[in-house]
Amino acid sequence: MPEYEITYRHDDGSLTAKIETQCATDKEAKILAHAMRVDGARQFEVWQGDTLIYSRPQNAAVVQRSGF
């Protein structure tokens, strides 16, 4: 199964939480990201390797990985 990384961020962009998981599909990873909401997180991204699969809000999407 593909590996995904889900990151949750505060409004200022600082990292709140990061979850690494395996999901059968991109859709499953998106659903998990919504289900695992973290208190205080206003933005989240779902990554598969260096590829951004999904982000909320959409205008928070970035095209390159930021350093962790």
CORWOZI-V18356 format. One record per residue. N is the residue number from 1. RES is the residue in one small letter. OMEGA is omega in whole degrees, 0 to 359 (999 if undefined). D_FIRST is the distance of its C-alpha to the first C-alpha in Angstrom with 2 decimals. Layout:
N RES OMEGA D_FIRST
N RES OMEGA D_FIRST
//
This chain:
1 m 178 0.00
2 p 177 3.80
3 e 181 6.52
4 y 174 9.55
5 e 179 13.13
6 i 179 15.60
7 t 178 19.23
8 y 184 22.31
9 r 172 25.73
10 h 178 29.38
11 d 182 31.71
12 d 178 32.82
13 g 180 29.33
14 s 183 29.10
15 l 178 25.82
16 t 181 25.82
17 a 177 22.37
18 k 179 18.95
19 i 174 15.79
20 e 186 12.64
21 t 172 9.62
22 q 178 5.94
23 c 182 6.03
24 a 183 5.41
25 t 175 8.09
26 d 181 10.65
27 k 179 13.03
28 e 178 11.31
29 a 178 11.27
30 k 180 14.90
31 i 178 15.92
32 l 180 14.78
33 a 177 16.74
34 h 183 19.75
35 a 185 19.60
36 m 182 19.50
37 r 181 22.56
38 v 179 24.44
39 d 177 28.26
40 g 180 29.99
41 a 180 27.08
42 r 182 28.19
43 q 171 25.43
44 f 180 21.67
45 e 175 19.11
46 v 182 15.37
47 w 168 14.16
48 q 187 11.28
49 g 179 12.97
50 d 183 16.53
51 t 176 16.02
52 l 182 17.30
53 i 190 15.50
54 y 174 17.95
55 s 176 20.96
56 r 348 23.75
57 p 185 26.57
58 q 181 25.93
59 n 177 28.81
60 a 184 27.16
61 a 175 24.54
62 v 184 24.78
63 v 178 23.91
64 q 177 23.39
65 r 173 21.86
66 s 182 24.58
67 g 179 25.21
68 f 999 24.13
//
